[in-house]
């Protein structure tokens, strides 16, 4: 018994071959090189959702600032409290509407992450309802304390 002679392989023959997907399976996704941009098909973020949660955070900070200013003006006249309350409600009402609008647009974007848009919309709706209720009750509450 003789063995067939082994032919020398060229370097191209010994190079690793690309992986092919078995029949019936999709081809593997392309990988981006480290430090390079992601493939164009990858879903980026949700800029409307990000903007909604940023406006929601600013809204919460404005609410905190309003509380601090009202606590500082509590010993003074009712005029200072009224000005702070009206200005705070106006700013918070506008920011709430902006947060809700951006959040709803972010939630309607298909193929984009929606968590930030949902949180921003929730903050906006909660503080919009709070602002409306407080605007209706504020004059009555202020008359009780002054």
C-alpha positions as CSV (number, residue, x, y, z in Angstrom):
1,X,0.0,0.0,0.0
2,X,1.3,3.3,-1.0
3,X,0.2,6.7,0.3
4,X,-0.5,9.4,-2.2
5,X,2.1,12.1,-2.2
6,X,1.1,15.2,-0.2
7,X,1.2,18.3,-2.4
8,X,2.5,21.5,-0.8
9,X,-0.2,24.0,0.1
10,X,0.0,27.6,-1.0
11,X,-0.4,30.2,1.8
12,X,-3.8,31.1,0.3
13,X,-5.0,27.6,0.9
14,X,-4.0,27.6,4.5
15,X,-5.7,30.9,5.3
16,X,-8.8,30.6,7.5
17,X,-12.0,30.6,5.6
18,X,-14.9,33.0,6.3
19,X,-17.7,31.4,8.4
20,X,-20.8,30.7,6.3
21,X,-24.2,30.3,7.9
22,X,-25.8,26.9,7.6
23,X,-28.7,26.6,5.2
24,X,-31.9,28.1,6.5
25,X,-30.1,30.5,8.9
26,X,-29.4,34.2,8.2
27,X,-25.9,35.3,7.5
28,X,-24.0,36.6,10.6
29,X,-24.0,40.3,11.2
30,X,-20.9,42.3,10.3
31,X,-18.7,43.5,13.2
32,X,-17.3,47.0,13.3
33,X,-13.6,47.4,14.1
34,X,-12.8,48.8,17.5
35,X,-12.9,52.6,17.4
36,X,-14.8,52.8,14.2
37,X,-18.4,53.8,13.6
38,X,-21.2,51.2,14.1
39,X,-22.8,49.7,11.0
40,X,-25.4,51.9,9.4
41,X,-28.2,49.4,10.1
42,X,-27.7,49.6,13.9
43,X,-30.4,51.7,15.6
44,X,-28.9,54.7,17.3
45,X,-30.5,56.3,20.3
46,X,-33.7,58.2,20.7
47,X,-32.9,61.9,20.7
48,X,-36.5,62.9,21.4
49,X,-36.6,60.5,24.4
50,X,-33.3,61.9,25.7
51,X,-34.5,65.5,25.3
52,X,-37.8,64.6,27.1
53,X,-35.9,63.2,30.1
54,X,-33.5,66.2,30.2
55,X,-36.5,68.5,30.2
56,X,-38.1,66.4,32.9
57,X,-34.9,66.6,35.0
58,X,-34.9,70.4,34.6
59,X,-38.6,70.4,35.5
60,X,-37.8,68.5,38.7
61,X,-35.0,71.0,39.5
62,X,-37.3,73.9,38.9
63,X,-39.9,72.4,41.3
64,X,-37.2,72.0,44.0
65,X,-36.0,75.6,43.4
66,X,-39.6,76.8,43.8
67,X,-40.0,75.0,47.1
68,X,-36.7,76.5,48.4
69,X,-37.7,80.0,47.3
70,X,-41.2,79.7,48.9
71,X,-39.7,78.4,52.1
72,X,-37.3,81.3,52.2
73,X,-40.1,83.8,51.5
74,X,-42.5,82.2,54.0
75,X,-41.8,84.7,56.8
76,X,-42.3,87.7,54.4
77,X,-45.3,89.1,52.8
78,X,-47.9,87.3,50.7
79,X,-46.9,89.2,47.6
80,X,-43.5,87.4,47.4
81,X,-45.1,84.0,47.9
82,X,-47.7,84.8,45.2
83,X,-45.0,85.9,42.7
84,X,-42.9,82.9,43.3
85,X,-45.9,80.6,43.1
86,X,-47.3,82.1,39.8
87,X,-43.9,82.2,38.2
88,X,-43.0,78.7,39.2
89,X,-46.4,77.3,38.0
90,X,-45.9,79.1,34.6
91,X,-42.4,77.8,34.1
92,X,-43.4,74.3,35.2
93,X,-46.5,74.3,33.0
94,X,-44.5,75.2,29.9
95,X,-41.7,72.7,30.7
96,X,-44.3,69.9,31.4
97,X,-45.9,70.5,28.0
98,X,-42.5,70.4,26.3
99,X,-41.5,67.2,28.2
100,X,-44.8,65.5,27.3
101,X,-44.6,66.5,23.6
102,X,-41.0,65.3,23.2
103,X,-41.8,62.1,25.1
104,X,-44.8,61.3,22.9
105,X,-42.7,61.9,19.7
106,X,-40.0,59.7,21.2
107,X,-42.5,56.9,22.0
108,X,-43.8,56.9,18.4
109,X,-40.4,56.5,16.8
110,X,-40.2,52.8,15.6
111,X,-37.1,50.9,16.0
112,X,-35.7,53.2,18.7
113,X,-35.3,52.7,22.4
114,X,-38.3,54.0,24.3
115,X,-37.4,53.9,27.9
116,X,-36.1,57.4,28.2
117,X,-39.1,58.7,26.3
118,X,-41.5,56.9,28.6
119,X,-39.8,58.2,31.8
120,X,-39.7,61.8,30.4
121,X,-43.4,61.5,29.4
122,X,-44.3,60.2,32.8
123,X,-42.5,63.1,34.6
124,X,-44.1,65.6,32.3
125,X,-47.6,64.3,32.7
126,X,-47.3,64.0,36.5
127,X,-46.0,67.5,36.9
128,X,-48.5,68.9,34.4
129,X,-51.4,67.5,36.5
130,X,-49.7,68.7,39.7
131,X,-49.2,72.2,38.2
132,X,-52.8,72.4,37.1
133,X,-54.2,71.2,40.5
134,X,-51.8,73.5,42.4
135,X,-52.7,76.5,40.2
136,X,-56.4,75.9,41.1
137,X,-55.7,75.3,44.8
138,X,-52.9,77.8,45.4
139,X,-55.0,80.9,46.0
140,X,-57.2,79.0,48.6
141,X,-54.1,77.6,50.3
142,X,-52.4,81.0,50.4
143,X,-55.4,82.6,52.0
144,X,-55.4,80.1,54.8
145,X,-51.9,80.9,55.9
146,X,-51.9,84.7,55.4
